[in-house]
């Protein structure tokens, strides 16, 4: 039995000056780690979602905010470990927090990167599911918190087409083609452990094994590490480079000033650089843009739910239920004032909200049907 989460443990502090909880000793009840894609939304909810006036979420960034450490300390006792960077890393930390053995060199049951993290993480931010096949059983529940679209980012200064078919993009990422409309192109993928990387590889129908075996040499640039996801500055000076980019992150980075004004202490780093997002179409369909009128297009060909992942055994915990479970949960309904208008926090950070569930990978916010053991 997983212990219930006590609201009485909540501490009340002033607004932080950066994304991680400030002071770092602000040990709130629900600690979340993981996805870069949803870290800004996590920060927004951490500062705007209140219960009886108290902040209950501490969301730790995937990327260290300026002046902070790559290590984090999430609870008052012990719980100091390497900051998980990405959805996969966040889910691993959550599993280790439950006492699971991650294998490899992690250090045995309850250990993440050689540190004992049992009881240190309450939820993981994830922009991908652990498998291409949905499941309704498992000790982790993937609760949708919004809808994202993943588009191909190109350099605004390049002559590459502003719209591309899915088939054309897939051929490039399979290393079948090294040019688009006669123009050389260099495809990039985000850092290992990234949920966006996992989602993109699934859509392109390529695997990590193929990459590790060197079967897809076009995806690497000698001497250049895989870029951090949703960082368009990597395209600076490289008109031929292309990379997948979250439309929600692009919107949030565009809205950075409005977000900071609406939620004091929360800042979104504008990393767009020269990147612009290209349109895409499937066979027999018209081109769709990932963003229309400054709002995410939930019917863009490559769309995905993004999640807060919690232990299935904790779904009945009153605090978990109030914050995450159901379309009326606080994570789905919290709003903030933006220029005199109340805006849903998830939508302010660029995400869409589905009005209905069509299948396990396309669900309404707060649904608890999608599960996995990893």
C-alpha positions in Angstrom: 0.0 0.0 0.0 1.4 3.4 -0.9 1.1 5.9 1.9 -1.4 8.6 1.7 -0.1 12.1 1.0 -0.8 14.5 3.8 -1.9 18.0 3.0 -0.7 19.2 6.4 2.8 18.9 5.1 2.4 21.9 2.9 4.6 24.9 3.5 3.6 28.4 2.5 6.2 30.8 1.0 6.4 33.8 -1.2 6.5 33.6 -5.0 9.8 32.2 -6.3 12.2 34.2 -8.4 12.8 31.3 -10.8 11.3 28.1 -12.0 12.4 25.6 -9.3 10.8 26.1 -5.9 12.5 29.1 -4.2 13.8 28.8 -1.5 15.0 25.3 -2.4 13.8 24.2 1.0 10.1 24.9 0.0 9.2 21.2 0.3 5.7 21.1 -1.0 3.5 18.0 -0.8 3.6 16.9 -4.4 7.0 16.7 -6.0 7.2 16.4 -9.8 10.2 15.9 -12.2 10.7 15.0 -15.8 9.6 16.4 -19.1 11.1 19.5 -20.6 8.0 20.0 -22.8 5.7 20.4 -19.8 8.2 21.9 -17.2 6.9 25.4 -17.8 3.3 24.3 -17.4 4.3 22.4 -14.3 5.9 25.6 -12.9 2.7 27.6 -13.8 0.5 25.1 -11.9 3.0 25.0 -9.0 2.5 28.8 -8.5 -1.2 29.2 -9.4 -2.8 26.0 -8.1 -3.7 26.5 -4.5 -5.7 24.5 -1.9 -6.9 26.5 1.1 -4.4 29.2 -0.1 -1.5 26.8 0.0 0.8 25.8 -2.9 0.9 22.0 -3.1 3.1 21.3 -6.2 6.9 21.6 -6.4 7.8 21.1 -10.0 11.6 20.7 -10.7 12.8 21.8 -14.1 14.4 19.3 -16.5 17.0 22.0 -17.3 18.7 23.7 -14.4 17.5 27.3 -14.1 20.3 29.9 -14.2 22.5 29.7 -11.1 21.1 26.4 -9.8 22.6 22.9 -9.6 22.1 19.8 -11.7 21.3 18.2 -8.3 17.9 18.7 -6.6 16.7 18.0 -3.1 12.9 17.3 -3.1 12.1 16.5 0.5 13.4 17.7 3.9 15.0 14.3 4.7 17.6 12.9 2.2 16.1 13.0 -1.4 19.1 14.7 -3.0 19.8 13.3 -6.5 20.6 14.3 -10.1 17.9 16.3 -11.8 15.9 14.1 -14.2 16.1 15.6 -17.7 13.2 14.4 -19.8 10.1 12.2 -19.7 11.9 8.9 -19.6 14.2 10.1 -16.8 11.3 11.5 -14.8 9.4 8.2 -15.0 12.5 6.3 -13.9 12.9 8.6 -10.9 9.2 8.0 -10.0 9.6 4.2 -10.3 12.7 4.3 -8.1 10.8 6.4 -5.6 8.4 3.5 -5.4 11.2 1.2 -4.6 11.6 -0.4 -8.0 14.9 -1.7 -9.3 15.8 0.2 -12.6 18.6 -2.2 -13.4 21.8 -1.2 -15.0 24.2 0.9 -12.9 21.4 2.8 -11.0 22.3 0.9 -7.8 19.5 -1.5 -7.0 15.9 -1.2 -5.7 14.9 2.4 -4.9 17.9 3.9 -6.5 18.1 6.4 -9.4 21.6 7.2 -10.8 23.2 5.7 -7.6 21.1 7.7 -5.2 18.4 6.3 -2.9 15.3 8.2 -3.9 12.6 6.1 -2.1 9.7 8.4 -1.3 11.3 11.4 -3.1 9.0 11.8 -6.1 5.2 11.9 -6.2 4.6 12.4 -10.0 6.4 12.5 -13.2 5.8 14.9 -16.1 5.8 13.0 -19.4 5.2 14.1 -22.9 5.0 10.5 -24.2 3.6 7.1 -23.2 6.1 4.3 -22.4 5.0 2.2 -25.4 3.4 2.4 -28.8 0.6 0.1 -27.6 -1.9 1.5 -25.0 -2.8 -0.4 -21.9 -5.3 -0.2 -19.1 -3.3 -2.0 -16.5 -0.1 -1.1 -14.7 1.2 0.4 -11.5 1.6 3.8 -13.2 -1.3 5.9 -14.5 -0.8 8.4 -17.3 -3.2 11.3 -16.6 -3.6 13.7 -19.6 -3.0 17.4 -18.7 -3.2 18.8 -22.2 -2.7 18.2 -26.0 0.4 19.1 -27.8 1.4 19.1 -31.5 5.0 18.3 -32.6 6.1 20.0 -35.8 9.3 20.3 -37.8 11.3 23.4 -37.0 13.3 25.0 -39.7 15.5 28.1 -39.8 13.5 31.1 -40.9 16.4 32.3 -43.0 16.5 29.1 -45.0 14.9 28.4 -48.4 13.4 25.1 -47.1 9.7 24.7 -47.8 7.4 26.1 -45.1 5.0 23.1 -45.6 6.0 19.4 -46.0 4.2 16.2 -46.3 4.6 13.6 -43.5 6.0 11.2 -46.1 8.7 13.6 -47.1 9.8 14.3 -43.5 9.8 10.6 -42.7 12.0 9.8 -45.7 14.5 12.4 -44.4 14.5 10.9 -40.9 14.9 7.4 -42.2 18.0 8.7 -44.1 16.5 7.8 -47.5 16.7 11.4 -48.6 19.4 14.0 -47.8 17.6 16.9 -49.5 14.2 18.5 -49.7 13.3 20.1 -53.0 16.9 19.9 -54.0 18.2 21.7 -50.8 20.6 19.8 -48.5 19.1 19.0 -45.1 20.5 17.8 -41.8 17.9 16.2 -39.5 18.5 16.4 -35.7 16.8 14.6 -32.8 16.6 15.8 -29.2 18.6 14.5 -26.3 18.3 11.0 -25.0 15.5 10.5 -22.4 13.3 13.1 -24.1 9.7 12.3 -24.5 9.6 14.3 -27.7 12.5 12.2 -29.0 10.6 9.1 -28.2 7.4 10.4 -29.8 9.2 11.6 -32.9 11.0 8.3 -33.4 7.7 6.4 -33.0 6.1 8.6 -35.7 9.1 8.3 -38.0 9.0 4.5 -37.5 12.7 4.3 -36.4 14.2 2.9 -33.2 16.8 3.7 -30.6 18.4 0.4 -31.5 18.8 1.5 -35.1 20.5 4.7 -34.0 22.8 3.0 -31.5 23.9 0.4 -34.2 24.7 3.3 -36.6 22.0 2.3 -39.1 20.8 6.0 -39.3 24.1 8.0 -39.7 22.3 11.0 -41.1 20.8 11.8 -37.6 24.2 12.7 -36.1 26.6 15.6 -36.7 30.2 14.9 -35.8 31.2 16.7 -32.7 27.7 18.1 -32.1 25.6 16.6 -29.2 21.9 16.0 -29.6 20.2 19.3 -28.8 18.0 20.0 -25.8 14.4 19.6 -27.0 12.5 22.8 -28.0 15.6 24.9 -28.3 15.5 26.7 -31.7 18.8 28.4 -31.1 20.5 25.3 -32.3 19.5 26.3 -35.8 21.4 29.6 -35.6 23.8 29.7 -38.6 22.6 26.4 -39.9 20.0 26.9 -42.7 20.0 23.2 -43.5 19.3 21.9 -40.0 15.9 20.7 -39.0 14.5 19.4 -35.6 11.2 18.4 -34.1 9.7 21.1 -31.8 6.7 21.2 -29.5 4.0 23.7 -30.7 2.9 24.2 -27.1 6.5 25.1 -26.1 6.7 27.4 -29.1 3.5 29.2 -28.0 4.6 29.4 -24.3 8.0 30.9 -25.4 6.1 33.4 -27.5 3.8 34.2 -24.5 6.7 34.5 -22.0 6.0 38.1 -21.1 2.3 37.6 -20.6 3.0 34.5 -18.5 5.4 36.3 -16.3 2.9 39.1 -15.8 0.1 36.7 -15.0 2.1 34.3 -12.7 4.8 36.3 -10.8 7.9 34.3 -10.4 7.4 32.0 -13.3 9.5 32.7 -16.3 9.6 30.9 -19.7 13.0 31.0 -21.5 12.5 32.1 -25.1 14.7 29.7 -26.9 13.0 29.9 -30.3 16.0 31.6 -32.0 15.5 31.6 -35.8 13.1 28.6 -35.6 9.8 28.6 -37.3 7.3 25.6 -37.4 6.4 24.2 -40.7 3.0 22.9 -41.8 2.4 19.2 -42.6 -0.1 17.1 -44.4 -0.9 13.4 -44.6 -1.7 11.6 -47.8 -4.9 12.8 -49.4 -5.3 15.6 -46.8 -4.7 19.4 -47.0 -1.8 21.0 -45.2 -2.4 22.0 -41.5 -0.4 24.4 -39.4 0.6 23.4 -35.9 -0.4 26.9 -34.6 -3.3 29.0 -35.9 -4.1 32.4 -34.6 -1.5 31.9 -31.8 -3.4 28.8 -30.5 -2.4 25.1 -30.8 -4.1 23.2 -33.5 -5.2 19.9 -31.8 -5.9 18.2 -35.2 -2.4 18.7 -36.5 -1.2 15.4 -38.0 1.3 14.8 -35.2 -0.6 15.5 -32.0 -0.2 13.8 -28.6 -1.5 13.9 -25.1 1.0 15.0 -22.4 0.7 13.6 -18.9 1.2 13.7 -15.2 2.2 10.2 -14.3 1.2 9.0 -10.8 1.3 5.7 -9.0 -1.9 3.8 -9.7 -2.2 2.9 -6.0 -2.4 6.7 -5.2 -5.3 7.5 -7.5 -7.7 7.4 -4.5 -5.5 9.6 -2.3 -7.6 12.7 -1.7 -4.9 15.2 -2.7 -3.9 13.3 -5.8 -7.5 13.1 -6.8 -8.2 16.7 -6.2 -5.1 17.9 -8.1 -5.0 15.5 -11.1 -8.0 13.1 -11.4 -11.0 14.0 -13.6 -11.8 16.8 -16.0 -12.8 19.0 -13.0 -9.4 18.5 -11.3 -7.4 21.5 -10.4 -4.7 20.7 -13.0 -7.4 20.8 -15.7 -9.4 23.8 -14.5 -7.0 26.3 -12.7 -7.1 29.8 -14.3 -5.2 33.0 -14.0 -5.9 36.6 -14.9 -4.3 37.7 -18.1 -5.0 41.3 -19.0 -8.4 41.2 -17.3 -9.4 37.8 -18.8 -9.3 34.5 -16.9 -7.2 32.0 -18.9 -6.9 28.3 -18.3 -3.3 27.7 -17.2 -2.7 24.8 -19.6 -3.9 26.8 -22.5 -1.8 29.8 -21.5 1.2 27.6 -21.7 0.3 26.6 -25.3 -1.5 23.3 -24.7 -5.0 22.3 -26.0 -7.7 20.6 -24.1 -9.8 17.8 -25.7 -13.6 18.0 -25.5 -14.0 14.2 -25.8 -12.1 11.0 -25.6 -11.7 9.0 -28.8 -9.2 6.4 -27.7 -6.6 5.8 -25.0 -4.0 8.0 -26.7 -6.5 10.8 -27.2 -8.3 11.5 -23.9 -9.9 14.3 -22.0 -7.8 16.1 -19.3 -7.8 14.1 -16.1 -8.7 10.7 -17.5 -7.2 7.7 -15.6 -7.6 4.8 -18.1 -4.1 4.7 -19.6 -1.6 2.7 -17.5 1.8 1.1 -17.7 4.5 -0.4 -15.5 7.2 1.9 -16.8 
